[in-house]
């Protein structure tokens, strides 16, 4: 798994990392996904 190459890519990288259900499950994910429905 690679990391961001520039400072501008950090936000997108962290967002994808923490919302990836295969890597981890956090309570915030449920709130985020329920707000999309």
C-alpha positions, 0 to 999 in steps of 0.5 A: 500500500502506497502513501500520498506523494504530495501534500495535496494528495494527503486528504484524499488518501486519508479519506479513502484509508479510513472509509475502506471497510476492508481495512477497518470499521469505524462508527463514523462510517455508518454515519457517513454512509447513512447520510448518503442514502 
